[in-house]
């Protein structure tokens, strides 16, 4: 047995959590089958259906009931006509055997004798790895719930094989990403994919190659956000969404931002989404161009996305104006590197006052007194410990804990470094601080006294005045960009990450008329947010409808 086969066997026999098995509730399964168009009133026995990870049969068994009903109502009496209708794969041997028995029982319920049923099941079901198994032909429907497995949990030998085969595996992509890639490649002309899986690939960096693939050759027909629905049989934090993609030229997408888990509501919603008409109501929004290369999908209301596109067309990015966006320091050992500033027994130039989310919780800086040890010189290299006896003694006393870190195992000589390099000049630079996870754009100006912790993002102002910049970002602009580009967390919270903050558009400071510069600075200093909306509208030369959109985002973005 070679290394790849051994890795597959280990993954196949691992626990449910390791293999990413999450089972979908029946009402959600029926909804997805309806959305994909796999319905018993059609001649399903003349189509091909693929389930790439059938688990305990959550999708496979309902699909088979529809297939057999269609066959009995519209087909011939010859069971051989069903032989090519299904192709279903499962990696886990016990799940395979359990579901195989359930399929045989279902065929018996529909009147097929054991010998015929076994023959069909042997054609339909495969025990193996969907990403590596040879799969013949093309399919009219690919439906299911691909596994949720972070790449760190997959054996390196197997991961290398996956990467060699699938171009969409990028950065820290979950394994469901190549599942989608291969499923799309197996679609016949006009065929549909209907998956429920994590929504992260539609926004995050690792989903870029898959988004590009979809944009270049497929039509995202519908997208249903299921974050507020209890869609699975176990309690998981998966941030799920249902996506239906057709192998056809790109076209408009029907988007549902808040679905119900009620069976009758889902039936009505499926009917609405499957209709050929353009919809624009409180429940469904139609977006003309969801996929734009590798760019994150914009799935908000039309007026918001139009304002976003206007700003992106007319203004440079925030970093092109000279501002800088970054994240605070990750140490890998906060218990060692972070403590009350006065209790850090190291040389004065080897520690910095630290800003955390608690320091800005009230909307302004109220330092709680923490500090961070800085093992880096101004040149970016680690300092020589012999030159700093207090620092040397402090770190040596905690060396055992520091050496347990992964970053040290890769470079043992650098055992006393923080994961991120600390640049002391950042502490002395005026900046804006923004918490990572927040329901609002909590932008706080820090005058240049503190170094940010890794749960804070920072923006330095470049040519911009720091108070004017704070005003602009706090009056709907930051929220507009982050709400469009960020995936939502449980409770409706947004991720104010650097990748989203860098998408913010600003005018160049030097192009702003001096009187308006003065007004922006004074309003920022005074915290005059109502005046700020008017000033920011003037800054971007917004029309009255655009001002109303900005004002709505300003209200949503208030802590």
Phi and psi in degrees as a GROMACS rama.xvg file:
@    title "Ramachandran Plot"
@    xaxis  label "Phi"
@    yaxis  label "Psi"
@TYPE xy
-79.9452  176.147  UNK-2
-62.6705  -39.3135  UNK-3
-63.7208  -45.9317  UNK-4
-62.3374  -39.5419  UNK-5
-64.8469  -39.6734  UNK-6
-65.8556  -40.8775  UNK-7
-61.7863  -43.447  UNK-8
-63.2836  -41.5441  UNK-9
-64.2109  -42.1061  UNK-10
-67.4832  -38.634  UNK-11
-64.4663  -32.3111  UNK-12
-99.4362  7.51746  UNK-13
-78.7158  174.87  UNK-14
-71.413  170.455  UNK-15
-58.9105  -41.7667  UNK-16
-64.3842  -42.1282  UNK-17
-65.1109  -35.6608  UNK-18
-91.7849  -0.495595  UNK-19
74.5346  28.9001  UNK-20
-80.8076  117.158  UNK-21
-132.182  122.052  UNK-22
-98.7488  138.284  UNK-23
-92.436  141.725  UNK-24
-69.9381  150.448  UNK-25
-56.2074  -43.2598  UNK-26
-62.3351  -35.6932  UNK-27
-70.3408  -39.8237  UNK-28
-60.5723  -47.9064  UNK-29
-61.5103  -37.7332  UNK-30
-61.3548  -44.9518  UNK-31
-67.327  -41.3914  UNK-32
-61.453  -40.0739  UNK-33
-63.4919  -45.5651  UNK-34
-60.6451  -38.7233  UNK-35
-74.6892  -14.3013  UNK-36
87.7732  14.3339  UNK-37
-88.125  84.1385  UNK-38
-125.256  144.705  UNK-39
-63.8752  -23.1608  UNK-40
-72.8401  -9.7991  UNK-41
-95.5141  164.151  UNK-42
-82.8079  72.4316  UNK-43
-64.1452  -27.9739  UNK-44
-67.065  -12.0293  UNK-45
-96.1557  1.37048  UNK-46
-112.185  168.868  UNK-47
-118.024  133.796  UNK-48
-121.188  129.812  UNK-49
-118.473  131.318  UNK-50
-120.105  109.972  UNK-51
-80.7866  -9.18664  UNK-52
-159.496  80.3533  UNK-53
-80.5945  -10.7142  UNK-54
51.253  -122.742  UNK-55
-93.9837  13.7201  UNK-56
89.9097  19.789  UNK-57
-55.6572  -41.4047  UNK-58
-95.6763  -38.917  UNK-59
-62.257  -46.5753  UNK-60
-66.3089  -46.356  UNK-61
-61.8479  -37.835  UNK-62
-63.3089  -40.1784  UNK-63
-65.4539  -37.9964  UNK-64
-60.4697  -41.271  UNK-65
-66.7538  -42.4755  UNK-66
-61.5873  -47.3892  UNK-67
-68.7734  -35.4095  UNK-68
-64.3952  -42.8745  UNK-69
-62.1816  -43.2996  UNK-70
-64.331  -43.3185  UNK-71
-68.4663  -33.003  UNK-72
-84.1552  -37.256  UNK-73
-121.246  -11.4735  UNK-74
-98.4806  -168.715  UNK-75
-89.171  176.916  UNK-76
-87.3848  1.74302  UNK-77
-88.8402  113.038  UNK-78
-62.652  -21.7117  UNK-79
-62.0233  -20.9515  UNK-80
-69.6464  -11.6009  UNK-81
-93.9824  -8.15919  UNK-82
-57.6374  -37.6623  UNK-83
-97.5967  7.23173  UNK-84
-77.4322  -25.4165  UNK-85
-130.432  140.255  UNK-86
-141.468  115.101  UNK-87
-133.446  138.364  UNK-88
-127.096  141.911  UNK-89
-144.871  133.627  UNK-90
-78.9933  -41.3623  UNK-91
-77.2162  119.994  UNK-92
-59.6514  -43.2647  UNK-93
-65.257  -41.1937  UNK-94
-64.2555  -39.9426  UNK-95
-58.2517  -50.1764  UNK-96
-65.8552  -41.0386  UNK-97
-62.7934  -44.269  UNK-98
-73.0063  -34.5339  UNK-99
-58.3945  -43.3723  UNK-100
-64.0449  -39.2195  UNK-101
-66.3797  -36.7211  UNK-102
-66.9001  -42.4327  UNK-103
-60.8339  -41.9282  UNK-104
-63.5571  -39.226  UNK-105
-65.1835  -42.549  UNK-106
-63.139  -36.8985  UNK-107
-62.7923  -41.3317  UNK-108
-61.2907  -29.9976  UNK-109
-89.3984  7.92251  UNK-110
91.8683  9.33847  UNK-111
-85.4164  134.771  UNK-112
-70.3826  157.935  UNK-113
-55.9101  -45.6344  UNK-114
-60.6464  -42.751  UNK-115
-69.5657  -40.9248  UNK-116
-62.7091  -44.6963  UNK-117
-62.0227  -40.3257  UNK-118
-61.6716  -42.6908  UNK-119
-65.9571  -45.3884  UNK-120
-61.9957  -36.976  UNK-121
-65.6177  -27.4396  UNK-122
-78.233  -35.9266  UNK-123
-82.7804  -43.3549  UNK-124
-102.943  137.913  UNK-125
-130.76  134.576  UNK-126
-100.254  111.14  UNK-127
177.077  -172.415  UNK-128
-96.8935  115.328  UNK-129
-54.9531  -35.2759  UNK-130
-75.7102  -14.0684  UNK-131
-121.773  -20.6119  UNK-132
-66.8137  141.963  UNK-133
-73.6264  126.988  UNK-134
-124.641  118.21  UNK-135
-81.5112  140.31  UNK-136
76.9578  -168.134  UNK-137
-119.107  166.757  UNK-138
-131.842  146.259  UNK-139
-85.0463  -24.3385  UNK-140
-140.498  130.709  UNK-141
-125.74  113.766  UNK-142
-134.1  142.696  UNK-143
160.216  -164.605  UNK-144
-130.902  92.9643  UNK-145
-63.9539  156.796  UNK-146
-67.1538  151.473  UNK-147
-104.821  96.7821  UNK-148
-135.762  118.989  UNK-149
-69.1995  146.378  UNK-150
-62.0076  -23.9061  UNK-151
-63.9268  -22.8963  UNK-152
-89.5655  -6.43509  UNK-153
-95.6975  133.272  UNK-154
-53.1716  140.444  UNK-155
-59.3063  -37.5968  UNK-156
-60.2775  -43.8497  UNK-157
-69.561  -38.0973  UNK-158
-64.3755  -38.0617  UNK-159
-62.2006  -39.3438  UNK-160
-65.9752  -42.3435  UNK-161
-60.896  -46.725  UNK-162
-62.0518  -34.2485  UNK-163
-66.9046  -26.517  UNK-164
-97.7133  -28.615  UNK-165
-122.902  118.657  UNK-166
-74.2178  -17.6274  UNK-167
-84.4418  -7.08808  UNK-168
-76.1892  109.029  UNK-169
-141.613  139.248  UNK-170
57.2065  -125.932  UNK-171
-107.353  43.7153  UNK-172
-64.596  142.011  UNK-173
-71.9196  158.071  UNK-174
-67.962  -17.2832  UNK-175
-65.9893  -19.6784  UNK-176
-63.6677  -52.9599  UNK-177
-66.7983  -24.4378  UNK-178
-60.2859  -43.0369  UNK-179
-67.016  -42.8986  UNK-180
-56.326  -51.3704  UNK-181
-66.8859  -37.1053  UNK-182
-61.4378  -42.14  UNK-183
-62.2613  -40.6625  UNK-184
-66.4793  -22.6108  UNK-185
-92.4337  -1.80453  UNK-186
-74.4819  135.009  UNK-187
-73.4868  167.417  UNK-188
-55.7533  126.452  UNK-189
81.23  -3.93896  UNK-190
-69.6741  157.713  UNK-191
-123.57  140.243  UNK-192
-103.644  133.28  UNK-193
-131.874  103.87  UNK-194
-120.883  146.599  UNK-195
-110.525  122.214  UNK-196
-159.107  177.345  UNK-197
-58.7884  143.063  UNK-198
-84.707  -1.28388  UNK-199
-60.3336  -31.9399  UNK-200
-67.0751  -21.8333  UNK-201
-75.0935  -15.6375  UNK-202
-124.711  -42.7386  UNK-203
-74.8327  165.394  UNK-204
-57.3956  -42.2452  UNK-205
-67.1012  -17.5822  UNK-206
-85.3704  -2.23091  UNK-207
-53.6374  -52.7505  UNK-208
-61.5957  -36.8383  UNK-209
-69.8515  -40.0912  UNK-210
-60.7888  -39.7197  UNK-211
-63.7037  -42.8364  UNK-212
-59.6447  -45.0762  UNK-213
-63.0345  -44.9928  UNK-214
-62.6451  -32.2483  UNK-215
-85.6687  -12.2081  UNK-216
-155.104  10.9101  UNK-217
-140.617  162.82  UNK-218
-114.965  113.872  UNK-219
-77.7277  103.716  UNK-220
-76.6707  -43.2856  UNK-221
-149.725  151.675  UNK-222
-140.565  122.453  UNK-223
-123.194  114.888  UNK-224
-73.8701  122.543  UNK-225
-112.342  19.8638  UNK-226
-60.4766  -30.2621  UNK-227
-96.5577  9.16188  UNK-228
-112.745  137.869  UNK-229
-81.7863  84.0042  UNK-230
-88.9026  -14.0201  UNK-231
-118.275  158.883  UNK-232
-76.065  -14.81  UNK-233
-122.278  161.21  UNK-234
-83.5719  103.537  UNK-235
-129.895  152.016  UNK-236
-102.159  92.6676  UNK-237
-116.791  -9.85331  UNK-238
46.4268  60.8931  UNK-239
-81.9696  157.282  UNK-240
-145.782  151.291  UNK-241
-102.484  127.619  UNK-242
-125.046  129.422  UNK-243
-115.197  120.367  UNK-244
-124.65  130.352  UNK-245
-105.085  143.77  UNK-246
-81.0978  82.92  UNK-247
-159.877  178.23  UNK-248
-61.4  145.966  UNK-249
-57.3814  151.192  UNK-250
-158.135  -172.479  UNK-251
-66.1306  152.467  UNK-252
-118.205  133.28  UNK-253
-93.0816  123.636  UNK-254
-118.091  133.119  UNK-255
-118.102  116.879  UNK-256
-89.2433  -14.6405  UNK-257
-149.286  104.04  UNK-258
-99.7469  160.918  UNK-259
-102.126  152.011  UNK-260
-92.5593  0.76863  UNK-261
-69.8923  133.294  UNK-262
-61.3379  -45.076  UNK-263
-67.1544  -37.6638  UNK-264
-64.6614  -39.4898  UNK-265
-66.3132  -36.0483  UNK-266
-61.6155  -46.1033  UNK-267
-66.4911  -38.0453  UNK-268
-66.1998  -41.1677  UNK-269
-60.7981  -40.5576  UNK-270
-63.4815  -41.0967  UNK-271
-66.5902  -44.173  UNK-272
-70.2353  -29.0371  UNK-273
-83.9443  -9.92661  UNK-274
-70.1714  153.775  UNK-275
-82.9625  1.66844  UNK-276
-91.0911  150.808  UNK-277
-73.3662  133.919  UNK-278
-121.093  140.297  UNK-279
-149.385  90.5465  UNK-280
-141.533  -167.771  UNK-281
-67.1865  -26.7877  UNK-282
-93.8817  -39.2351  UNK-283
-125.134  133.883  UNK-284
-118.548  135.108  UNK-285
-101.165  123.926  UNK-286
-110.173  129.427  UNK-287
-71.9  -39.0033  UNK-288
-136.154  80.7456  UNK-289
-71.0406  -44.5566  UNK-290
-94.2941  122.9  UNK-291
-134.326  83.071  UNK-292
61.4905  -138.922  UNK-293
-86.3107  0.116151  UNK-294
-62.5624  148.359  UNK-295
-57.6588  148.23  UNK-296
-74.3135  136.701  UNK-297
-102.025  114.736  UNK-298
-125.042  24.4547  UNK-299
-91.9175  -178.419  UNK-300
-60.4038  153.125  UNK-301
-59.8473  -43.2903  UNK-302
-60.824  -37.9598  UNK-303
-66.427  -45.9053  UNK-304
-67.7444  -33.1513  UNK-305
-65.5755  -41.8271  UNK-306
-63.2615  -43.0428  UNK-307
-57.5522  -48.8156  UNK-308
-64.3341  -35.9607  UNK-309
-61.2408  -46.7728  UNK-310
-66.4673  -38.0898  UNK-311
-66.6441  -31.9174  UNK-312
-75.0978  -35.3214  UNK-313
-101.622  -13.6353  UNK-314
-133.044  151.462  UNK-315
-73.8328  165.053  UNK-316
-70.0125  161.458  UNK-317
-58.2473  -37.3238  UNK-318
-77.6689  -24.7763  UNK-319
-68.9645  -19.5561  UNK-320
-85.4579  -2.1932  UNK-321
106.062  -9.20479  UNK-322
-73.6769  162.224  UNK-323
-130.987  134.225  UNK-324
-111.145  133.821  UNK-325
-155.373  -178.869  UNK-326
-122.923  151.332  UNK-327
-68.1674  -178.609  UNK-328
-78.0291  132.821  UNK-329
-101.112  123.861  UNK-330
-94.6353  -29.5043  UNK-331
82.3194  -7.47555  UNK-332
-160.297  70.1268  UNK-333
-59.8757  -32.115  UNK-334
-65.3615  -22.9261  UNK-335
-90.9647  -50.8485  UNK-336
-83.0075  -19.6565  UNK-337
-120.213  131.982  UNK-338
-164.995  170.869  UNK-339
-50.9922  130.939  UNK-340
-50.9945  -45.9142  UNK-341
-69.7165  -16.7121  UNK-342
-96.0098  -2.71545  UNK-343
-81.1145  104.743  UNK-344
-85.9733  69.4919  UNK-345
-135.156  169.94  UNK-346
-59.5439  150.88  UNK-347
-59.5116  -36.1928  UNK-348
-84.0567  7.50915  UNK-349
-108.289  14.1334  UNK-350
-144.844  154.626  UNK-351
-135.411  143.983  UNK-352
-63.1444  138.805  UNK-353
-113.248  137.242  UNK-354
-101.905  130.056  UNK-355
-122.512  177.196  UNK-356
-60.6594  -32.5794  UNK-357
-63.7952  -30.4749  UNK-358
-70.0108  -20.3523  UNK-359
-121.407  13.5459  UNK-360
-59.6802  -30.4672  UNK-361
-87.668  6.08025  UNK-362
91.9563  -2.18172  UNK-363
-146.479  166.925  UNK-364
-77.5469  122.25  UNK-365
-132.537  90.5052  UNK-366
-63.3252  129.842  UNK-367
-88.5676  -3.23454  UNK-368
96.6072  10.9855  UNK-369
-81.4098  155.01  UNK-370
-134.824  166.146  UNK-371
-128.739  136.169  UNK-372
-72.8744  134.654  UNK-373
-113.93  105.076  UNK-374
-88.1801  6.41853  UNK-375
-106.38  142.941  UNK-376
-82.7354  172.882  UNK-377
-65.002  -21.7342  UNK-378
-77.2559  -11.5785  UNK-379
98.096  -5.61374  UNK-380
-91.8858  157.611  UNK-381
-66.2327  140.463  UNK-382
-70.4379  156.94  UNK-383
-81.555  120.945  UNK-384
-64.1253  -28.364  UNK-385
-64.1413  -22.0005  UNK-386
-83.6821  -10.2625  UNK-387
-132.642  81.9935  UNK-388
-59.7967  -38.9236  UNK-389
-65.1022  -45.5042  UNK-390
-61.4715  -42.5649  UNK-391
-60.5474  -46.3995  UNK-392
-65.4807  -39.7764  UNK-393
-62.3962  -46.5883  UNK-394
-74.4901  -38.6119  UNK-395
-61.7427  -34.5076  UNK-396
-66.6549  -17.4039  UNK-397
-121.723  18.2959  UNK-398
-62.0765  -39.6356  UNK-399
-59.3528  -44.0287  UNK-400
-67.0232  -40.251  UNK-401
-65.3198  -35.5465  UNK-402
-76.4696  -7.82617  UNK-403
-77.7286  -14.4406  UNK-404
-72.5043  148.352  UNK-405
-61.9615  -37.3473  UNK-406
-61.1129  -29.2053  UNK-407
-79.0065  -36.0048  UNK-408
-61.6775  -29.5214  UNK-409
-78.0963  -28.8649  UNK-410
-145.946  81.1049  UNK-411
-57.7758  -31.3515  UNK-412
-66.289  -21.8948  UNK-413
-99.8149  37.4096  UNK-414
-60.9163  -20.837  UNK-415
-105.546  14.5652  UNK-416
-82.2853  155.353  UNK-417
-81.9139  157.849  UNK-418
-56.722  -49.9881  UNK-419
-94.1348  142.949  UNK-420
-67.4637  136.861  UNK-421
-94.8014  126.712  UNK-422
-110.384  103.749  UNK-423
-57.7292  -30.0527  UNK-424
-64.3216  -23.436  UNK-425
-64.1926  -35.884  UNK-426
-60.9065  -33.6419  UNK-427
-93.7383  7.41582  UNK-428
-102.497  128.499  UNK-429
-58.1139  140.456  UNK-430
-158.933  163.508  UNK-431
-99.5898  139.886  UNK-432
-115.375  134.991  UNK-433
-135.858  124.172  UNK-434
-64.9594  150.244  UNK-435
-63.4258  -61.656  UNK-436
-105.239  120.625  UNK-437
-159.355  151.348  UNK-438
-82.9316  -9.87424  UNK-439
-143.415  166.915  UNK-440
-83.5331  87.1224  UNK-441
-86.764  86.7971  UNK-442
-100.096  120.627  UNK-443
-123.234  132.058  UNK-444
-84.2742  131.378  UNK-445
-120.411  127.265  UNK-446
-75.2124  -9.26356  UNK-447
113.872  45.1005  UNK-448
-121.92  -22.5791  UNK-449
-123.993  152.303  UNK-450
-101.468  130.663  UNK-451
-75.8789  142.637  UNK-452
-80.1393  167.792  UNK-453
-72.4117  -9.1825  UNK-454
-90.1523  11.3044  UNK-455
-124.252  136.889  UNK-456
-97.2656  151.639  UNK-457
-128.28  152.442  UNK-458
-132.135  119.11  UNK-459
-89.5033  151.626  UNK-460
-90.0799  -14.8523  UNK-461
58.5712  -126.477  UNK-462
-75.0409  -20.7076  UNK-463
-68.8186  149.641  UNK-464
-74.304  134.576  UNK-465
-62.4872  -39.1039  UNK-466
-71.689  -37.1926  UNK-467
-65.1905  -41.5309  UNK-468
-63.7986  -42.2828  UNK-469
-59.0133  -43.258  UNK-470
-60.4507  -48.2108  UNK-471
-60.4656  -46.8407  UNK-472
-70.6264  -28.5101  UNK-473
-83.6428  -13.4681  UNK-474
-103.817  45.0781  UNK-475
101.98  -21.4727  UNK-476
-68.6537  -49.8007  UNK-477
-61.4815  -44.0256  UNK-478
-64.2029  -39.6238  UNK-479
-55.8112  -49.4971  UNK-480
-72.5133  -44.6425  UNK-481
-68.2943  -40.5308  UNK-482
-63.8978  -32.2982  UNK-483
-78.7636  -34.3354  UNK-484
-103.27  -18.6293  UNK-485
-87.7502  147.067  UNK-486
-80.0343  144.824  UNK-487
-84.9795  144.484  UNK-488
-91.6881  173.291  UNK-489
-57.9557  140.548  UNK-490
85.2521  5.36193  UNK-491
81.3493  8.48704  UNK-492
-73.5288  151.36  UNK-493
-106.376  156.823  UNK-494
-98.2558  108.675  UNK-495
-86.7508  66.3183  UNK-496
-87.1878  161.471  UNK-497
-58.7469  -40.0969  UNK-498
-61.8258  -29.6113  UNK-499
-85.5457  -40.217  UNK-500
-63.0131  -32.8271  UNK-501
-67.9102  -14.3354  UNK-502
-83.3004  -10.5269  UNK-503
-61.1592  140.217  UNK-504
-108.197  140.231  UNK-505
-138.622  151.011  UNK-506
-71.1961  155.692  UNK-507
-66.9743  135.475  UNK-508
-58.013  -40.1349  UNK-509
-70.5849  -14.7209  UNK-510
-88.6009  -5.60309  UNK-511
-86.6107  133.414  UNK-512
-59.2208  141.883  UNK-513
-54.9007  -42.4816  UNK-514
-60.8257  -39.198  UNK-515
-70.3584  -37.737  UNK-516
-54.798  -47.0992  UNK-517
-62.0734  -43.3453  UNK-518
-64.7167  -40.7839  UNK-519
-63.055  -44.0213  UNK-520
-63.2649  -47.2762  UNK-521
-65.9647  -40.0533  UNK-522
-67.5838  -36.3522  UNK-523
-65.6317  -43.3113  UNK-524
-63.4958  -36.8156  UNK-525
-85.0208  -10.0288  UNK-526
66.6281  33.3857  UNK-527
-87.155  80.3118  UNK-528
-71.5997  -33.6586  UNK-529
-63.5872  -44.6431  UNK-530
-63.3524  -32.5557  UNK-531
-60.8601  -39.8609  UNK-532
-61.7775  -41.8647  UNK-533
-65.0248  -43.2715  UNK-534
-66.4112  -41.1281  UNK-535
-68.3035  -36.154  UNK-536
-62.0439  -38.9033  UNK-537
-67.8995  -39.9417  UNK-538
-58.4763  -42.6247  UNK-539
-95.0051  1.41068  UNK-540
55.229  53.3335  UNK-541
-83.645  146.412  UNK-542
-74.7813  169.736  UNK-543
-60.1962  -45.8457  UNK-544
-60.3408  -38.3261  UNK-545
-66.3601  -36.2963  UNK-546
-62.8209  -38.1784  UNK-547
-65.3513  -39.26  UNK-548
-63.6003  -45.573  UNK-549
-60.7685  -43.0694  UNK-550
-62.0644  -37.4432  UNK-551
-65.2558  -37.853  UNK-552
-70.6553  -33.4747  UNK-553
-63.4644  -40.0484  UNK-554
-67.3757  -42.1141  UNK-555
-64.9188  -30.9318  UNK-556
-89.3062  10.7849  UNK-557
-85.8637  130.339  UNK-558
